[in-house]
Amino acid sequence: MGDLNATVGRERHTEIVGSEGLGKMNGRGENLMEWCEQNDQIIMNTWFTKHPRKLWTWKSPDGITRNQIDYITVNRRFRNTVRDIRTHPEADCNSDHNMLVGKIKVKLQRLKHHKFTSPKLDLKSLEKEKEVREIFYKEVETKMEIINENQRAEQLVKVCQTSLKKAAKTSIPNCPKKKHKPWITAEILELMNERRKVKNAITA
């Protein structure tokens, strides 16, 4: 983003600026603090106790003046994820600014993805049952009538694939649902439903 040349100092201001900064606040520091307040940001550099040599981020060309004008800000909601922030003046990065490093620990929540699958077609019925096969052939013929032979090969392939899928859905029945094991009785199914209801009531 470039150099803001903002100094927020070491005087605490609400929950935005802590008391562990460096120097005194200047006009640009006030502008930065106002921006943080409007965007619910916290200047994290100013909340960790460090030796001054681990706080300054910029050195003047004469090598004498040092100041803290680079900052790491985070949204107030994620404040506790920042464990430490410090500068590394020993790092040779060919700049008048020191490298500023923050340690952040983020705990990500695993998202559950629900897979919605369409019922499978009973393709064996197409081979074994003559009636199903005849209906399928008629559907395919009807769908194929709309094919334009002047189309490109890629387009013809897509049209054929779509026609076959539509014909299969309208003529081939779905696979029958899997039957329960022989030892699963109606009484066991009822007990399973009751157990599921109790479990949902506890977790709700």
C-alpha positions in Angstrom: 0.0 0.0 0.0 3.0 2.3 0.3 4.3 4.3 3.3 1.6 5.9 5.4 4.3 7.7 7.5 1.8 7.4 10.4 3.0 7.2 14.0 0.4 6.2 16.6 2.7 6.4 19.6 2.5 4.6 22.9 -0.6 6.2 24.5 -3.5 3.8 24.6 -6.6 4.9 22.7 -9.7 2.7 23.4 -9.2 -0.8 22.0 -7.5 0.3 18.8 -4.0 1.4 20.0 -2.3 -0.2 22.9 0.3 1.2 25.3 3.3 -0.7 23.8 4.0 1.4 20.7 6.9 3.7 20.0 7.1 7.5 19.7 4.3 10.1 19.7 1.2 10.2 17.6 1.3 12.5 14.6 -1.5 13.8 12.3 -1.2 10.8 10.0 -1.4 8.5 13.0 -4.7 10.1 13.9 -5.9 9.5 10.4 -4.9 5.9 10.7 -6.6 5.5 14.0 -9.8 7.0 12.6 -9.6 4.6 9.6 -9.2 1.6 12.1 -12.2 2.8 14.1 -14.4 3.1 11.0 -13.3 -0.4 9.7 -13.3 -2.2 13.1 -9.5 -2.7 13.0 -6.9 -3.0 15.8 -3.3 -1.9 15.5 -1.6 -5.1 16.9 2.0 -3.7 17.0 1.1 -1.7 20.0 -0.2 -4.6 22.2 3.0 -6.6 22.7 5.7 -5.7 25.1 9.0 -5.6 23.3 12.4 -3.9 23.5 12.5 -0.7 21.5 14.9 -2.3 19.0 12.1 -4.8 18.2 9.5 -2.0 17.7 11.0 0.5 15.3 10.3 -0.2 11.7 12.0 2.7 9.8 15.5 4.3 10.0 16.3 7.7 8.6 19.1 8.0 6.0 21.4 9.5 8.6 21.1 6.3 10.6 20.1 8.1 13.8 16.4 8.6 13.8 14.2 5.5 14.2 10.5 5.3 14.3 7.5 3.0 14.1 5.5 3.7 11.0 4.6 0.2 9.7 1.7 -1.7 11.3 -0.2 -4.9 11.2 -3.9 -4.4 11.7 -6.6 -7.1 12.1 -10.3 -7.1 12.4 -11.5 -6.9 16.1 -13.1 -10.3 15.7 -9.8 -12.0 15.0 -7.8 -10.2 17.7 -7.0 -13.3 19.7 -5.6 -15.1 16.7 -2.5 -12.8 16.8 0.0 -14.3 19.2 3.1 -12.1 18.6 4.4 -9.2 16.4 8.0 -8.0 16.2 10.5 -6.5 13.8 13.7 -8.2 12.6 16.3 -5.5 12.2 18.9 -8.2 11.6 17.2 -9.2 8.3 19.1 -7.7 5.3 16.2 -6.8 3.0 18.0 -3.8 1.3 15.5 -1.3 2.6 15.3 1.5 5.2 12.3 -0.4 6.7 12.7 -3.4 9.0 10.9 -6.6 8.3 7.7 -6.9 10.3 6.5 -10.4 11.3 3.4 -11.5 13.0 2.5 -14.9 14.4 -1.1 -15.9 13.9 -2.9 -19.0 15.0 -6.1 -19.7 13.1 -8.4 -22.6 13.9 -10.4 -23.4 10.8 -13.8 -25.1 11.0 -14.3 -28.1 8.8 -17.3 -27.7 6.5 -19.5 -30.6 5.8 -20.4 -31.0 2.2 -23.6 -32.8 1.5 -23.6 -34.8 -1.6 -26.9 -35.0 -3.5 -26.9 -37.8 -6.0 -29.6 -38.7 -8.4 -31.0 -42.2 -8.2 -29.2 -44.8 -10.4 -30.9 -46.2 -13.4 -31.6 -49.9 -13.6 -29.6 -50.6 -16.8 -30.0 -54.4 -16.4 -33.7 -53.9 -17.2 -32.7 -52.4 -20.5 -31.0 -55.7 -21.4 -33.6 -58.1 -19.9 -37.0 -56.5 -20.5 -38.1 -56.1 -24.1 -40.7 -53.5 -23.3 -38.2 -51.2 -21.6 -35.8 -51.6 -24.5 -38.5 -50.7 -27.1 -39.5 -47.6 -25.2 -35.9 -46.5 -24.9 -35.3 -47.0 -28.7 -38.4 -44.9 -29.5 -37.3 -42.1 -27.1 -33.8 -42.1 -28.7 -35.2 -41.9 -32.2 -37.5 -39.0 -31.2 -34.6 -37.1 -29.6 -32.2 -37.7 -32.5 -34.7 -36.1 -35.0 -33.6 -32.6 -33.8 -30.0 -33.2 -34.7 -28.6 -30.9 -37.4 -26.0 -32.7 -39.5 -24.4 -29.4 -40.4 -23.2 -28.9 -36.9 -19.6 -29.4 -35.8 -18.5 -32.7 -34.6 -18.1 -31.4 -31.0 -21.7 -30.1 -31.0 -23.0 -33.3 -32.5 -21.4 -35.3 -29.7 -22.9 -33.1 -27.0 -26.4 -33.3 -28.6 -26.1 -37.1 -28.8 -25.0 -37.4 -25.2 -27.8 -35.2 -24.0 -30.4 -37.1 -26.1 -29.3 -40.4 -24.7 -29.4 -39.2 -21.1 -32.9 -37.7 -21.5 -34.1 -40.9 -23.2 -32.7 -43.0 -20.5 -34.3 -41.0 -17.7 -37.7 -41.1 -19.3 -37.7 -44.8 -20.2 -35.4 -46.8 -17.9 -36.7 -47.3 -14.3 -34.5 -46.5 -11.3 -32.7 -49.2 -9.4 -34.8 -50.7 -6.6 -33.9 -49.6 -3.1 -31.7 -51.9 -1.1 -33.7 -54.2 1.2 -32.9 -54.4 4.8 -31.0 -57.4 6.1 -33.2 -60.4 7.0 -32.5 -60.0 10.7 -33.8 -56.4 10.8 -37.4 -56.6 12.0 -40.1 -53.9 12.2 -39.5 -53.8 16.0 -35.8 -53.1 15.5 -36.6 -50.3 13.0 -38.9 -48.7 15.4 -36.3 -48.8 18.2 -33.8 -47.2 15.8 -36.2 -44.4 15.0 -36.8 -43.8 18.7 -33.0 -43.7 19.4 -32.5 -41.2 16.5 -35.2 -38.9 18.0 -33.6 -39.0 21.4 -30.2 -38.3 20.0 -31.5 -35.3 18.0 -33.2 -33.9 21.1 -30.0 -34.1 23.1 -27.9 -32.4 20.4 -30.5 -29.7 19.7 
